[in-house]
Amino acid sequence: MNCTNNGACVDTTGTKAAYCNCTGLAFDGNFCENDINECLTNNGGCDENAICKNLIGSFSCSCKSGFLGNGFICNGIL
């Protein structure tokens, strides 16, 4: 199997069912492409006080101004 454009071929040992893992990208049957915007669903899993930023094949979370944390957990500054 040829997984191109940032795809990783996953070999399911003992079977002929290898598949492409296209983390953050859609697989069209041949290539990993068409970025999936993780931020469109549930703010990407980021905290409600964070901003989700879509990246090609991934995303990042950062706390909004006035909050501290890693983006997945944001606490208000006292």
PDB file of N, CA, C and O in Angstrom:
ATOM      1  N   MET A   1       0.856  -1.178   0.000  1.00  0.00           N
ATOM      2  CA  MET A   1       0.000   0.000   0.000  1.00  0.00           C
ATOM      3  C   MET A   1       0.896   1.234   0.000  1.00  0.00           C
ATOM      4  O   MET A   1       1.893   1.291   0.721  1.00  0.00           O
ATOM      5  N   ASN A   2       0.536   2.207  -0.805  1.00  0.00           N
ATOM      6  CA  ASN A   2       1.314   3.437  -0.921  1.00  0.00           C
ATOM      7  C   ASN A   2       0.536   4.579  -0.273  1.00  0.00           C
ATOM      8  O   ASN A   2      -0.409   5.104  -0.863  1.00  0.00           O
ATOM      9  N   CYS A   3       0.929   4.962   0.935  1.00  0.00           N
ATOM     10  CA  CYS A   3       0.270   6.058   1.649  1.00  0.00           C
ATOM     11  C   CYS A   3       1.119   7.307   1.469  1.00  0.00           C
ATOM     12  O   CYS A   3       2.174   7.434   2.090  1.00  0.00           O
ATOM     13  N   THR A   4       0.677   8.212   0.642  1.00  0.00           N
ATOM     14  CA  THR A   4       1.461   9.408   0.372  1.00  0.00           C
ATOM     15  C   THR A   4       0.847  10.626   1.030  1.00  0.00           C
ATOM     16  O   THR A   4      -0.226  10.540   1.627  1.00  0.00           O
ATOM     17  N   ASN A   5       1.518  11.755   0.924  1.00  0.00           N
ATOM     18  CA  ASN A   5       1.049  13.030   1.497  1.00  0.00           C
ATOM     19  C   ASN A   5       0.808  12.932   2.994  1.00  0.00           C
ATOM     20  O   ASN A   5      -0.306  13.172   3.460  1.00  0.00           O
ATOM     21  N   ASN A   6       1.844  12.583   3.751  1.00  0.00           N
ATOM     22  CA  ASN A   6       1.792  12.536   5.220  1.00  0.00           C
ATOM     23  C   ASN A   6       1.026  11.351   5.778  1.00  0.00           C
ATOM     24  O   ASN A   6       0.671  11.362   6.957  1.00  0.00           O
ATOM     25  N   GLY A   7       0.763  10.345   4.986  1.00  0.00           N
ATOM     26  CA  GLY A   7       0.072   9.160   5.491  1.00  0.00           C
ATOM     27  C   GLY A   7       1.058   8.136   6.007  1.00  0.00           C
ATOM     28  O   GLY A   7       2.187   8.055   5.524  1.00  0.00           O
ATOM     29  N   ALA A   8       0.642   7.363   6.975  1.00  0.00           N
ATOM     30  CA  ALA A   8       1.466   6.289   7.512  1.00  0.00           C
ATOM     31  C   ALA A   8       0.765   4.971   7.260  1.00  0.00           C
ATOM     32  O   ALA A   8      -0.380   4.782   7.671  1.00  0.00           O
ATOM     33  N   CYS A   9       1.441   4.063   6.591  1.00  0.00           N
ATOM     34  CA  CYS A   9       0.848   2.763   6.307  1.00  0.00           C
ATOM     35  C   CYS A   9       0.865   1.931   7.584  1.00  0.00           C
ATOM     36  O   CYS A   9       1.904   1.786   8.228  1.00  0.00           O
ATOM     37  N   VAL A  10      -0.285   1.391   7.942  1.00  0.00           N
ATOM     38  CA  VAL A  10      -0.419   0.561   9.135  1.00  0.00           C
ATOM     39  C   VAL A  10      -0.599  -0.880   8.683  1.00  0.00           C
ATOM     40  O   VAL A  10      -1.591  -1.220   8.038  1.00  0.00           O
ATOM     41  N   ASP A  11       0.365  -1.720   9.026  1.00  0.00           N
ATOM     42  CA  ASP A  11       0.333  -3.127   8.652  1.00  0.00           C
ATOM     43  C   ASP A  11      -0.336  -3.919   9.761  1.00  0.00           C
ATOM     44  O   ASP A  11       0.171  -3.983  10.881  1.00  0.00           O
ATOM     45  N   THR A  12      -1.460  -4.513   9.452  1.00  0.00           N
ATOM     46  CA  THR A  12      -2.147  -5.348  10.441  1.00  0.00           C
ATOM     47  C   THR A  12      -1.589  -6.764  10.292  1.00  0.00           C
ATOM     48  O   THR A  12      -2.111  -7.568   9.520  1.00  0.00           O
ATOM     49  N   THR A  13      -0.541  -7.054  11.026  1.00  0.00           N
ATOM     50  CA  THR A  13       0.227  -8.292  10.929  1.00  0.00           C
ATOM     51  C   THR A  13      -0.679  -9.519  10.861  1.00  0.00           C
ATOM     52  O   THR A  13      -1.610  -9.682  11.649  1.00  0.00           O
ATOM     53  N   GLY A  14      -0.369 -10.370   9.891  1.00  0.00           N
ATOM     54  CA  GLY A  14      -1.102 -11.618   9.745  1.00  0.00           C
ATOM     55  C   GLY A  14      -2.346 -11.498   8.875  1.00  0.00           C
ATOM     56  O   GLY A  14      -3.027 -12.493   8.628  1.00  0.00           O
ATOM     57  N   THR A  15      -2.646 -10.294   8.409  1.00  0.00           N
ATOM     58  CA  THR A  15      -3.804 -10.116   7.531  1.00  0.00           C
ATOM     59  C   THR A  15      -3.365  -9.334   6.295  1.00  0.00           C
ATOM     60  O   THR A  15      -2.238  -8.845   6.223  1.00  0.00           O
ATOM     61  N   LYS A  16      -4.242  -9.227   5.356  1.00  0.00           N
ATOM     62  CA  LYS A  16      -3.973  -8.436   4.160  1.00  0.00           C
ATOM     63  C   LYS A  16      -4.704  -7.101   4.238  1.00  0.00           C
ATOM     64  O   LYS A  16      -4.947  -6.459   3.216  1.00  0.00           O
ATOM     65  N   ALA A  17      -5.049  -6.690   5.442  1.00  0.00           N
ATOM     66  CA  ALA A  17      -5.885  -5.500   5.630  1.00  0.00           C
ATOM     67  C   ALA A  17      -5.071  -4.284   6.066  1.00  0.00           C
ATOM     68  O   ALA A  17      -5.471  -3.573   6.987  1.00  0.00           O
ATOM     69  N   ALA A  18      -3.941  -4.040   5.418  1.00  0.00           N
ATOM     70  CA  ALA A  18      -3.175  -2.834   5.742  1.00  0.00           C
ATOM     71  C   ALA A  18      -4.014  -1.624   5.367  1.00  0.00           C
ATOM     72  O   ALA A  18      -4.849  -1.694   4.464  1.00  0.00           O
ATOM     73  N   TYR A  19      -3.792  -0.522   6.056  1.00  0.00           N
ATOM     74  CA  TYR A  19      -4.548   0.687   5.745  1.00  0.00           C
ATOM     75  C   TYR A  19      -3.678   1.915   5.983  1.00  0.00           C
ATOM     76  O   TYR A  19      -2.625   1.834   6.616  1.00  0.00           O
ATOM     77  N   CYS A  20      -4.132   3.050   5.467  1.00  0.00           N
ATOM     78  CA  CYS A  20      -3.403   4.301   5.642  1.00  0.00           C
ATOM     79  C   CYS A  20      -3.972   5.069   6.820  1.00  0.00           C
ATOM     80  O   CYS A  20      -5.185   5.247   6.932  1.00  0.00           O
ATOM     81  N   ASN A  21      -3.087   5.523   7.698  1.00  0.00           N
ATOM     82  CA  ASN A  21      -3.471   6.373   8.802  1.00  0.00           C
ATOM     83  C   ASN A  21      -3.152   7.809   8.397  1.00  0.00           C
ATOM     84  O   ASN A  21      -1.986   8.187   8.286  1.00  0.00           O
ATOM     85  N   CYS A  22      -4.180   8.589   8.182  1.00  0.00           N
ATOM     86  CA  CYS A  22      -4.021   9.973   7.703  1.00  0.00           C
ATOM     87  C   CYS A  22      -4.418  10.924   8.817  1.00  0.00           C
ATOM     88  O   CYS A  22      -5.419  11.629   8.690  1.00  0.00           O
ATOM     89  N   THR A  23      -3.671  10.962   9.888  1.00  0.00           N
ATOM     90  CA  THR A  23      -4.010  11.777  11.044  1.00  0.00           C
ATOM     91  C   THR A  23      -4.257  13.222  10.630  1.00  0.00           C
ATOM     92  O   THR A  23      -3.366  13.891  10.107  1.00  0.00           O
ATOM     93  N   GLY A  24      -5.484  13.698  10.870  1.00  0.00           N
ATOM     94  CA  GLY A  24      -5.852  15.068  10.553  1.00  0.00           C
ATOM     95  C   GLY A  24      -6.143  15.331   9.096  1.00  0.00           C
ATOM     96  O   GLY A  24      -6.490  16.452   8.723  1.00  0.00           O
ATOM     97  N   LEU A  25      -6.004  14.301   8.256  1.00  0.00           N
ATOM     98  CA  LEU A  25      -6.288  14.435   6.834  1.00  0.00           C
ATOM     99  C   LEU A  25      -7.270  13.354   6.414  1.00  0.00           C
ATOM    100  O   LEU A  25      -7.352  12.302   7.049  1.00  0.00           O
ATOM    101  N   ALA A  26      -8.005  13.609   5.358  1.00  0.00           N
ATOM    102  CA  ALA A  26      -8.935  12.619   4.827  1.00  0.00           C
ATOM    103  C   ALA A  26      -8.205  11.729   3.824  1.00  0.00           C
ATOM    104  O   ALA A  26      -7.327  12.201   3.102  1.00  0.00           O
ATOM    105  N   PHE A  27      -8.557  10.460   3.776  1.00  0.00           N
ATOM    106  CA  PHE A  27      -7.973   9.516   2.816  1.00  0.00           C
ATOM    107  C   PHE A  27      -8.965   9.301   1.699  1.00  0.00           C
ATOM    108  O   PHE A  27     -10.107   8.911   1.944  1.00  0.00           O
ATOM    109  N   ASP A  28      -8.534   9.557   0.455  1.00  0.00           N
ATOM    110  CA  ASP A  28      -9.445   9.435  -0.682  1.00  0.00           C
ATOM    111  C   ASP A  28      -9.353   8.080  -1.372  1.00  0.00           C
ATOM    112  O   ASP A  28      -9.893   7.908  -2.465  1.00  0.00           O
ATOM    113  N   GLY A  29      -8.681   7.123  -0.754  1.00  0.00           N
ATOM    114  CA  GLY A  29      -8.503   5.807  -1.356  1.00  0.00           C
ATOM    115  C   GLY A  29      -7.106   5.625  -1.914  1.00  0.00           C
ATOM    116  O   GLY A  29      -6.648   4.498  -2.097  1.00  0.00           O
ATOM    117  N   ASN A  30      -6.425   6.733  -2.187  1.00  0.00           N
ATOM    118  CA  ASN A  30      -5.064   6.697  -2.699  1.00  0.00           C
ATOM    119  C   ASN A  30      -4.108   7.614  -1.949  1.00  0.00           C
ATOM    120  O   ASN A  30      -2.939   7.280  -1.757  1.00  0.00           O
ATOM    121  N   PHE A  31      -4.607   8.764  -1.529  1.00  0.00           N
ATOM    122  CA  PHE A  31      -3.755   9.781  -0.932  1.00  0.00           C
ATOM    123  C   PHE A  31      -4.362  10.336   0.350  1.00  0.00           C
ATOM    124  O   PHE A  31      -5.578  10.317   0.539  1.00  0.00           O
ATOM    125  N   CYS A  32      -3.493  10.828   1.224  1.00  0.00           N
ATOM    126  CA  CYS A  32      -3.924  11.581   2.398  1.00  0.00           C
ATOM    127  C   CYS A  32      -3.971  13.049   1.978  1.00  0.00           C
ATOM    128  O   CYS A  32      -2.941  13.635   1.642  1.00  0.00           O
ATOM    129  N   GLU A  33      -5.139  13.629   1.998  1.00  0.00           N
ATOM    130  CA  GLU A  33      -5.282  15.019   1.581  1.00  0.00           C
ATOM    131  C   GLU A  33      -6.535  15.605   2.194  1.00  0.00           C
ATOM    132  O   GLU A  33      -7.176  14.966   3.028  1.00  0.00           O
ATOM    133  N   ASN A  34      -6.885  16.791   1.797  1.00  0.00           N
ATOM    134  CA  ASN A  34      -8.084  17.464   2.294  1.00  0.00           C
ATOM    135  C   ASN A  34      -8.083  17.545   3.816  1.00  0.00           C
ATOM    136  O   ASN A  34      -8.678  16.719   4.508  1.00  0.00           O
ATOM    137  N   ASP A  35      -7.411  18.540   4.298  1.00  0.00           N
ATOM    138  CA  ASP A  35      -7.289  18.758   5.736  1.00  0.00           C
ATOM    139  C   ASP A  35      -8.639  18.705   6.427  1.00  0.00           C
ATOM    140  O   ASP A  35      -9.621  19.259   5.931  1.00  0.00           O
ATOM    141  N   ILE A  36      -8.686  18.041   7.565  1.00  0.00           N
ATOM    142  CA  ILE A  36      -9.878  18.002   8.403  1.00  0.00           C
ATOM    143  C   ILE A  36      -9.735  19.104   9.446  1.00  0.00           C
ATOM    144  O   ILE A  36      -8.755  19.134  10.192  1.00  0.00           O
ATOM    145  N   ASN A  37     -10.696  19.994   9.498  1.00  0.00           N
ATOM    146  CA  ASN A  37     -10.650  21.090  10.469  1.00  0.00           C
ATOM    147  C   ASN A  37     -11.222  20.595  11.795  1.00  0.00           C
ATOM    148  O   ASN A  37     -12.435  20.624  12.005  1.00  0.00           O
ATOM    149  N   GLU A  38     -10.344  20.144  12.684  1.00  0.00           N
ATOM    150  CA  GLU A  38     -10.758  19.614  13.981  1.00  0.00           C
ATOM    151  C   GLU A  38     -11.455  20.662  14.838  1.00  0.00           C
ATOM    152  O   GLU A  38     -12.218  20.315  15.740  1.00  0.00           O
ATOM    153  N   CYS A  39     -11.204  21.938  14.569  1.00  0.00           N
ATOM    154  CA  CYS A  39     -11.767  23.023  15.375  1.00  0.00           C
ATOM    155  C   CYS A  39     -13.268  23.201  15.162  1.00  0.00           C
ATOM    156  O   CYS A  39     -13.935  23.849  15.969  1.00  0.00           O
ATOM    157  N   LEU A  40     -13.801  22.637  14.090  1.00  0.00           N
ATOM    158  CA  LEU A  40     -15.225  22.793  13.804  1.00  0.00           C
ATOM    159  C   LEU A  40     -16.111  21.951  14.719  1.00  0.00           C
ATOM    160  O   LEU A  40     -17.302  22.232  14.856  1.00  0.00           O
ATOM    161  N   THR A  41     -15.545  20.930  15.341  1.00  0.00           N
ATOM    162  CA  THR A  41     -16.307  20.054  16.230  1.00  0.00           C
ATOM    163  C   THR A  41     -15.841  20.235  17.667  1.00  0.00           C
ATOM    164  O   THR A  41     -14.690  19.943  17.991  1.00  0.00           O
ATOM    165  N   ASN A  42     -16.718  20.707  18.514  1.00  0.00           N
ATOM    166  CA  ASN A  42     -16.437  20.839  19.942  1.00  0.00           C
ATOM    167  C   ASN A  42     -15.159  21.634  20.222  1.00  0.00           C
ATOM    168  O   ASN A  42     -14.405  21.316  21.141  1.00  0.00           O
ATOM    169  N   ASN A  43     -14.930  22.672  19.412  1.00  0.00           N
ATOM    170  CA  ASN A  43     -13.747  23.530  19.577  1.00  0.00           C
ATOM    171  C   ASN A  43     -12.461  22.704  19.580  1.00  0.00           C
ATOM    172  O   ASN A  43     -11.483  23.081  20.226  1.00  0.00           O
ATOM    173  N   GLY A  44     -12.458  21.585  18.864  1.00  0.00           N
ATOM    174  CA  GLY A  44     -11.274  20.732  18.754  1.00  0.00           C
ATOM    175  C   GLY A  44     -10.908  20.004  20.033  1.00  0.00           C
ATOM    176  O   GLY A  44      -9.854  19.373  20.103  1.00  0.00           O
ATOM    177  N   GLY A  45     -11.755  20.078  21.042  1.00  0.00           N
ATOM    178  CA  GLY A  45     -11.430  19.486  22.339  1.00  0.00           C
ATOM    179  C   GLY A  45     -10.694  20.469  23.237  1.00  0.00           C
ATOM    180  O   GLY A  45     -10.297  20.125  24.350  1.00  0.00           O
ATOM    181  N   CYS A  46     -10.514  21.693  22.752  1.00  0.00           N
ATOM    182  CA  CYS A  46      -9.872  22.734  23.554  1.00  0.00           C
ATOM    183  C   CYS A  46     -10.835  23.198  24.639  1.00  0.00           C
ATOM    184  O   CYS A  46     -12.045  22.998  24.527  1.00  0.00           O
ATOM    185  N   ASP A  47     -10.306  23.813  25.678  1.00  0.00           N
ATOM    186  CA  ASP A  47     -11.111  24.375  26.758  1.00  0.00           C
ATOM    187  C   ASP A  47     -12.061  25.432  26.195  1.00  0.00           C
ATOM    188  O   ASP A  47     -11.771  26.043  25.167  1.00  0.00           O
ATOM    189  N   GLU A  48     -13.184  25.647  26.863  1.00  0.00           N
ATOM    190  CA  GLU A  48     -14.140  26.666  26.411  1.00  0.00           C
ATOM    191  C   GLU A  48     -13.539  28.074  26.461  1.00  0.00           C
ATOM    192  O   GLU A  48     -14.033  28.984  25.795  1.00  0.00           O
ATOM    193  N   ASN A  49     -12.484  28.252  27.242  1.00  0.00           N
ATOM    194  CA  ASN A  49     -11.795  29.542  27.336  1.00  0.00           C
ATOM    195  C   ASN A  49     -10.505  29.549  26.511  1.00  0.00           C
ATOM    196  O   ASN A  49      -9.559  30.275  26.817  1.00  0.00           O
ATOM    197  N   ALA A  50     -10.488  28.726  25.457  1.00  0.00           N
ATOM    198  CA  ALA A  50      -9.322  28.634  24.585  1.00  0.00           C
ATOM    199  C   ALA A  50      -9.736  28.865  23.140  1.00  0.00           C
ATOM    200  O   ALA A  50     -10.907  28.758  22.775  1.00  0.00           O
ATOM    201  N   ILE A  51      -8.741  29.182  22.339  1.00  0.00           N
ATOM    202  CA  ILE A  51      -8.926  29.355  20.904  1.00  0.00           C
ATOM    203  C   ILE A  51      -8.297  28.152  20.210  1.00  0.00           C
ATOM    204  O   ILE A  51      -7.134  27.821  20.442  1.00  0.00           O
ATOM    205  N   CYS A  52      -9.080  27.511  19.361  1.00  0.00           N
ATOM    206  CA  CYS A  52      -8.588  26.385  18.577  1.00  0.00           C
ATOM    207  C   CYS A  52      -8.100  26.924  17.238  1.00  0.00           C
ATOM    208  O   CYS A  52      -8.810  27.672  16.565  1.00  0.00           O
ATOM    209  N   LYS A  53      -6.887  26.542  16.856  1.00  0.00           N
ATOM    210  CA  LYS A  53      -6.315  26.968  15.574  1.00  0.00           C
ATOM    211  C   LYS A  53      -6.077  25.733  14.719  1.00  0.00           C
ATOM    212  O   LYS A  53      -5.324  24.837  15.101  1.00  0.00           O
ATOM    213  N   ASN A  54      -6.727  25.692  13.556  1.00  0.00           N
ATOM    214  CA  ASN A  54      -6.549  24.570  12.645  1.00  0.00           C
ATOM    215  C   ASN A  54      -5.180  24.652  11.976  1.00  0.00           C
ATOM    216  O   ASN A  54      -4.757  25.724  11.541  1.00  0.00           O
ATOM    217  N   LEU A  55      -4.495  23.521  11.896  1.00  0.00           N
ATOM    218  CA  LEU A  55      -3.210  23.395  11.202  1.00  0.00           C
ATOM    219  C   LEU A  55      -3.348  22.253  10.206  1.00  0.00           C
ATOM    220  O   LEU A  55      -4.197  21.383  10.398  1.00  0.00           O
ATOM    221  N   ILE A  56      -2.562  22.229   9.176  1.00  0.00           N
ATOM    222  CA  ILE A  56      -2.638  21.148   8.204  1.00  0.00           C
ATOM    223  C   ILE A  56      -2.295  19.829   8.895  1.00  0.00           C
ATOM    224  O   ILE A  56      -1.171  19.625   9.355  1.00  0.00           O
ATOM    225  N   GLY A  57      -3.276  18.947   8.956  1.00  0.00           N
ATOM    226  CA  GLY A  57      -3.086  17.644   9.584  1.00  0.00           C
ATOM    227  C   GLY A  57      -3.126  17.645  11.091  1.00  0.00           C
ATOM    228  O   GLY A  57      -2.869  16.616  11.716  1.00  0.00           O
ATOM    229  N   SER A  58      -3.447  18.784  11.694  1.00  0.00           N
ATOM    230  CA  SER A  58      -3.436  18.873  13.154  1.00  0.00           C
ATOM    231  C   SER A  58      -4.200  20.119  13.597  1.00  0.00           C
ATOM    232  O   SER A  58      -4.930  20.725  12.812  1.00  0.00           O
ATOM    233  N   PHE A  59      -4.023  20.493  14.869  1.00  0.00           N
ATOM    234  CA  PHE A  59      -4.607  21.708  15.423  1.00  0.00           C
ATOM    235  C   PHE A  59      -3.854  22.066  16.699  1.00  0.00           C
ATOM    236  O   PHE A  59      -3.101  21.256  17.241  1.00  0.00           O
ATOM    237  N   SER A  60      -4.069  23.293  17.169  1.00  0.00           N
ATOM    238  CA  SER A  60      -3.471  23.684  18.444  1.00  0.00           C
ATOM    239  C   SER A  60      -4.498  24.443  19.259  1.00  0.00           C
ATOM    240  O   SER A  60      -5.436  25.022  18.712  1.00  0.00           O
ATOM    241  N   CYS A  61      -4.316  24.438  20.569  1.00  0.00           N
ATOM    242  CA  CYS A  61      -5.194  25.140  21.498  1.00  0.00           C
ATOM    243  C   CYS A  61      -4.362  26.132  22.303  1.00  0.00           C
ATOM    244  O   CYS A  61      -3.274  25.804  22.774  1.00  0.00           O
ATOM    245  N   SER A  62      -4.878  27.335  22.455  1.00  0.00           N
ATOM    246  CA  SER A  62      -4.201  28.311  23.314  1.00  0.00           C
ATOM    247  C   SER A  62      -5.255  29.073  24.104  1.00  0.00           C
ATOM    248  O   SER A  62      -6.311  29.428  23.579  1.00  0.00           O
ATOM    249  N   CYS A  63      -4.952  29.314  25.362  1.00  0.00           N
ATOM    250  CA  CYS A  63      -5.903  29.990  26.247  1.00  0.00           C
ATOM    251  C   CYS A  63      -6.118  31.433  25.792  1.00  0.00           C
ATOM    252  O   CYS A  63      -5.198  32.103  25.322  1.00  0.00           O
ATOM    253  N   LYS A  64      -7.347  31.882  25.944  1.00  0.00           N
ATOM    254  CA  LYS A  64      -7.693  33.259  25.622  1.00  0.00           C
ATOM    255  C   LYS A  64      -7.018  34.205  26.614  1.00  0.00           C
ATOM    256  O   LYS A  64      -6.584  33.793  27.689  1.00  0.00           O
ATOM    257  N   SER A  65      -6.938  35.469  26.235  1.00  0.00           N
ATOM    258  CA  SER A  65      -6.375  36.495  27.095  1.00  0.00           C
ATOM    259  C   SER A  65      -7.107  36.491  28.441  1.00  0.00           C
ATOM    260  O   SER A  65      -8.336  36.442  28.479  1.00  0.00           O
ATOM    261  N   GLY A  66      -6.365  36.540  29.527  1.00  0.00           N
ATOM    262  CA  GLY A  66      -6.947  36.514  30.860  1.00  0.00           C
ATOM    263  C   GLY A  66      -7.029  35.122  31.457  1.00  0.00           C
ATOM    264  O   GLY A  66      -7.511  34.955  32.577  1.00  0.00           O
ATOM    265  N   PHE A  67      -6.561  34.115  30.719  1.00  0.00           N
ATOM    266  CA  PHE A  67      -6.589  32.733  31.186  1.00  0.00           C
ATOM    267  C   PHE A  67      -5.206  32.116  31.034  1.00  0.00           C
ATOM    268  O   PHE A  67      -4.464  32.462  30.115  1.00  0.00           O
ATOM    269  N   LEU A  68      -4.865  31.209  31.929  1.00  0.00           N
ATOM    270  CA  LEU A  68      -3.598  30.492  31.889  1.00  0.00           C
ATOM    271  C   LEU A  68      -3.854  29.001  31.770  1.00  0.00           C
ATOM    272  O   LEU A  68      -4.833  28.489  32.313  1.00  0.00           O
ATOM    273  N   GLY A  69      -2.983  28.310  31.067  1.00  0.00           N
ATOM    274  CA  GLY A  69      -3.093  26.871  30.948  1.00  0.00           C
ATOM    275  C   GLY A  69      -2.487  26.394  29.642  1.00  0.00           C
ATOM    276  O   GLY A  69      -1.787  27.138  28.955  1.00  0.00           O
ATOM    277  N   ASN A  70      -2.765  25.145  29.310  1.00  0.00           N
ATOM    278  CA  ASN A  70      -2.177  24.533  28.121  1.00  0.00           C
ATOM    279  C   ASN A  70      -3.106  24.560  26.909  1.00  0.00           C
ATOM    280  O   ASN A  70      -2.769  23.996  25.869  1.00  0.00           O
ATOM    281  N   GLY A  71      -4.241  25.190  27.021  1.00  0.00           N
ATOM    282  CA  GLY A  71      -5.210  25.233  25.928  1.00  0.00           C
ATOM    283  C   GLY A  71      -6.294  24.184  26.058  1.00  0.00           C
ATOM    284  O   GLY A  71      -7.422  24.397  25.613  1.00  0.00           O
ATOM    285  N   PHE A  72      -5.967  23.061  26.656  1.00  0.00           N
ATOM    286  CA  PHE A  72      -6.974  22.036  26.921  1.00  0.00           C
ATOM    287  C   PHE A  72      -7.614  22.282  28.289  1.00  0.00           C
ATOM    288  O   PHE A  72      -8.764  21.913  28.528  1.00  0.00           O
ATOM    289  N   ILE A  73      -6.847  22.913  29.177  1.00  0.00           N
ATOM    290  CA  ILE A  73      -7.351  23.357  30.479  1.00  0.00           C
ATOM    291  C   ILE A  73      -6.883  24.797  30.647  1.00  0.00           C
ATOM    292  O   ILE A  73      -5.684  25.077  30.624  1.00  0.00           O
ATOM    293  N   CYS A  74      -7.843  25.711  30.816  1.00  0.00           N
ATOM    294  CA  CYS A  74      -7.533  27.135  30.989  1.00  0.00           C
ATOM    295  C   CYS A  74      -8.203  27.637  32.248  1.00  0.00           C
ATOM    296  O   CYS A  74      -9.405  27.452  32.434  1.00  0.00           O
ATOM    297  N   ASN A  75      -7.436  28.267  33.107  1.00  0.00           N
ATOM    298  CA  ASN A  75      -7.954  28.816  34.350  1.00  0.00           C
ATOM    299  C   ASN A  75      -7.830  30.327  34.324  1.00  0.00           C
ATOM    300  O   ASN A  75      -6.853  30.871  33.810  1.00  0.00           O
ATOM    301  N   GLY A  76      -8.830  31.008  34.884  1.00  0.00           N
ATOM    302  CA  GLY A  76      -8.796  32.457  34.955  1.00  0.00           C
ATOM    303  C   GLY A  76      -7.704  32.953  35.878  1.00  0.00           C
ATOM    304  O   GLY A  76      -7.374  32.313  36.877  1.00  0.00           O
ATOM    305  N   ILE A  77      -7.152  34.093  35.534  1.00  0.00           N
ATOM    306  CA  ILE A  77      -6.129  34.724  36.381  1.00  0.00           C
ATOM    307  C   ILE A  77      -6.823  35.450  37.519  1.00  0.00           C
ATOM    308  O   ILE A  77      -7.748  36.229  37.291  1.00  0.00           O
ATOM    309  N   LEU A  78      -6.386  35.202  38.726  1.00  0.00           N
ATOM    310  CA  LEU A  78      -6.998  35.851  39.894  1.00  0.00           C
ATOM    311  C   LEU A  78      -6.334  37.167  40.189  1.00  0.00           C
ATOM    312  O   LEU A  78      -6.717  37.853  41.137  1.00  0.00           O
TER     313      LEU A  78
END
